[in-house]
Amino acid sequence: MLKERGMQEQDYKPLLDGLRSLPSHAGDLALEKTLKEFFKAKNLKIKEDVSTLTASDTAPFLGKVPVTAVILFNEQMKGDELEFAPCYHKACDTIEQVDPKSMQLAGDAVTHLLTVLDKQ
């Protein structure tokens, strides 16, 4: 994941080592597994990215309650670099940048997750 973004091992290894020390909850893996099964059933390839766990939306909850994330970005190669959501948290990050199909997919994934949790 980080190597694919052009980072060298000496740059991302300390980050990964730090992520291993993050608190976790026993339910984290069950949520992740449910989401993986959802995307697999739709024949959609997903990219696992542990860096999303430290995002401001999830970090405060780590280790306290089960945590997962559904983040859909339109990553694109720009020369030799992977451009990661160039408008994220910038003035150009407007509603027009939202892809309706991605929004529907994220909504369907969350609905599926909640349905599974409701049956437990």
Buried (B, 14 or more C-beta within 10 A) or exposed (E): EBEEBEBEEEEBEEEEEEEEEEEEBEEBEBBBEBBEEBBEEEEEEBEEBEBBBBEEEBEEEBEEEBBBEBEBBEBEEEEEEEEEBBEEEEEEEEEEEEEEEEEEBBEEBBEBBEEBEEEE
